Structure formats: C-alpha cells, structure tokens
C-alpha cells in the first residue's frame, strides 16, 4: 500500500524560478516538518538487514543538498553522511561513477565502510572514509549521488530542486568564503568549468526521472522555521521536449 503524504498546506512555485533545460519544474509543493519528511524516507528505505539504509541526496551544485543532508542526519540517530566530494576528489569531473559504486557496494556487502579512493593514494591524501557497522542510515550527499550507475545500490533517492541563479550565487559565494578553489576570480572560473561538465551530465542522466522525492532548496517566504517543501517523485516532461530541448552549453 502506498501512503499518501499529509501536508499541512501547499504553496506554488513562483514564476520567477528558472531551471536548467530538461528539468521539469514542480508547480506546487507540499509543506511538512523535516521529521515528517524523514518518516517518508523511512517508508521508502524499509529496514535493511545487516547494513544501513542508503539515501541519496542529489541535486545541482549550490542547490542545498548539504543543508538538507545535515537536517536529516540531526533527526536520524546514528546516521552518517558520505560526501561525494570526498569520493570524487581529484577524479575527472563526473567520471567518478565506479568509485561511488565501489563504496556503496562495500556498504551493501559488509554493512560498514573503510574505503580509500584511488586518487587519495596517488595524491598523498592520508586516511580513509569510514562508516562503522551498526550505522542505521547513510546519507550520500553530492551532485550525482543518485546517478543511474548506482541506482541499484540506493534505497531512497531525493532530488533537490532550486532556481539556477540562486544555486550559482550560493555556490560561488560558498567557494569564495572557503577559499577552496582560490580567490574570487579563480572561484568563478572553476564554477564555470564545473558547469560545463555538470550540465551535460544531468541532461543525459536525468536523475529527477528516478527520484522518489523532490525537495525544494528554495527559501520560500511562505515557509516558517522548521518547515520543508517537497513532493513525491519522479518528475518527467513530454518525450519530445526531453529529447529536443534538454541541454544547452554553459556560456556565461
């Protein structure tokens, strides 16, 4: 039996929201608390035996994935977050499917993780990614976490949908503050290079068409503190629209 979520109310997506080509927009969002969202996730994952439930929190760069993953972790006792950025460190952009698959297969097979990505060894990064046995839930957070290549290793797949200009402003601002990719000029250049890889990847992979839930990364003014906007997935547009208008290069 499929349970219909109970929303406290519904809000509509503003006309000013702009998404990248190919991604269908959610017209209206249901509003609940994060705890109610987590309950829906638990229904989707069930209770796997001798291994953690694996929840992919996917979305475009700057969409709000880390914020969502952190909110979920805070409400699921003992949950761990596995960041795709750690797995993909120094890998070719969106060429880390085998690395992610290896890590998730280890989790599925042994119920724990002690994994050193190959590039860590090649570039002198010490340590490994560790998740202890008995962890009830692993939230895999990052762009591409729900990619088609690992769909069979994920119990619940969330896609975070956010206005592309908002995501870009957030992402570049975050990188500048952290200094991860250099100064302001270098951070903007890195963002543009990343987008030239990210856009065609998502246009081809279309993770929203497999997502169990679509979660808004927008700070809608109608939301009060402690509320979250989401709907059940998946999302798909008309076949002709999907095939003909799915991608344009990142040029700005």
N, C-alpha and C positions, 0 to 999 in steps of 0.2 A: 504494500500500500504506500502510495506517495503522499506525504503530508504537505498540505498547502501552508506556507508560512503565514503567520498572523502579524500583519504590520499595524503599527499604531496610526499611521496615516501615509499618504502618498504625496510626493512632490514631483513636479515636472521639470525636465531639463531645460534650462534657459536656451533661447535661440542663439545666444552668443557663443555657445560651446562649439568648438571646432575640433574635429578628429582628423586623423590622417586618412588618406584614401583607403578604401576597402573595409574599414572597421565600422560596422553598423552602430548607430547611437541608441542608447537606452532612452526611451521617450519619457518614462515615468519610473520613479524609484520608490520602493517601499522603505519605510523607516522603522528600525528596531534599535535595541541596545546591542552593544558588542557581545554580551552574554547570549542573547538570542541568536545572533549570527553564529557564534561558536556552537550552540546546540544544533543548528542546522548542519554545520560541518561534521559534528559527531555522528549524525544520522547518515551522512554520506560515507564516512570512513568505516562505520561499524567498529568492531573491536578486534583488530587483527591479533592472532595468536603468536606469541614469542617474537614479536617485532613491533616497532612503533607504527602508528598511523602516519602516512606521509601526505602532507598537504602542500601543494604548490601555490605560492602567491606570485603570480606572473603579472606583467604589465610593462608598458614602455618606460624608458628612463625618466625619472622625475615624477612618476605617476602617484607615488605614495605607498609603494609596496613595503618598504622598511617600516614605516609608521604602522601600517596595518598588521604586519607580522609581529611587531613588538606589542601591539594591543592584544593580539590573540595569545601570545606567549604569557603575558601577565595574567591571563584568565584561565589558562590550562596548566594546572600544577605539574611541574616537572618537564614541561615542553622545552624543546631545544630549537634553535634557529640555525639552519645551514645556509650560509650566504653563497650564492652563485659567484659573486665577485671573488671569493676566496678560491673556489674551484677553478675559475677561468683565468686566474692571474697569469699574465704573460702568454695566454693562449691566443691564437688568431681570433679576431672578432667573430663571434657566433659560430666558431668552429670547435666548441668545447662539448659537443653532444656526447662523445664517447667518455669523456671524463665524468660528466654528470651521471651518465648511465652506470659507470663503474661504481661510483659512490652509492647510488641508490640500490644497485644490485647487492652490494655488501650489506647495506641496511636490511634489505629484504631477506637475505640469506642467513645472516648471523644475529640480527636484532641489535647490532651495535655498529659503530663506525670508528675505524682508526686508519685514516686514508691520507696518504701524501701525494698530492697531484704531481705529475711528472715534471712540470715546469718549476716547482719548488726545488726539486733536486738539482735541476740544470742551472738554476739561477741562485743557488745558495741560500734559499729560504729555509730556515730550520723548523722542525716540529711537524705536526700533522693535524688533520681535522678529526676531532674525537667527539663521539656521542656515546655515552655509556649504555650498557644493557639495562633494560627496565624503563627507558625513556618512553613515555606514553605516546608522544606526538612529536614529529619532526616537521617543522615549517621550513620548506625550501623556498627561500626568498631571492628573487632576482629576475632580470629580463631573461626570458627563455626557460624559466624553471618548469613550465608546463609544455615545453616543446613536444612536437609529435614523436620525436625519437625516444622519449621516456614516458609516454602516455600510459604504458602498461605497468609502470612502476610507481604510479601516483594514485592515491586513494581518493583525493578530492582536489579539484583544480579551480582556483579563483583567479579571475582576470580583473585587474584594477583599471578602470576607465577614467581618463582625465583629459581635460582640454589640452591640446598640444602646446599652446603658448604658455599655459600655466606650468606644464611639465618642464618645458625648456627653461623658463625663468627659475624654477626651483632647482633644476639640475645644475645649471651653470652657477647659480649662486652658491649651492652646496659645495661644488668643486673649488670655487674660488676661496671660500671660507676655510676649507680643509687644506688647500694647497696641494691636493693630491696630484694634479696634472700641471703644476706650475703656477705662474701668475695669471692675471685676468686674461691677457691676450692668448696665452698658451691654453688656458682652460676653455676658452671659446673655440679655439681651433680644434682642440681634442673633441669637444662636443660635436662639432660639425663632421669630423671624421667618423665618430661613433655613429651618428645618424645615417651616414652614407652606407653603413653596414646594417644598422638596426632596421631601417625601413624596408629594404627588400626582404630581410629575414622574416619579419612579421607578415609582410604581404604574401609571402609564399606559405608560411606555416599556419597562419590564421588560427591562433590559439583560442580566440573567443568562440570559435565554432565547436570547440570541445569543452569549454569551461562549464563546470557545474554551477558556478555562481559568478555574477558580475557585481563588483563592488565599486562604488564611486570613490575616487580620490579627491573629489572637489570639496572645498569648504563652503558648502551651500549656506547662505544666510539663514535659511529656514531651520537648519539643524541646531539643536541645543547641545551643550556639552554632554558627552556620553552617548550621543546618538550616532547611528551609522546608516548610510543609504546603500541598498543592494537589491538585486532581484535574482531569481533563478535563471541560469543559463540554459542552453547556449544561445549565442547570437549568430544570425546569418542573414545576409542580404540576398536579393534576387540573383540567380545564377549568372545572367548576362552582365549585371552590374559588377559582380565579383570578378568575372574573368576579364572584363574590358577596362575597368577603371580602378584597379586595385593598387597601383603604385605609381608614384612619380618621384624622381630623384630629389634629394635634399640639396638645395642650391643656395640657401641664404647664408 
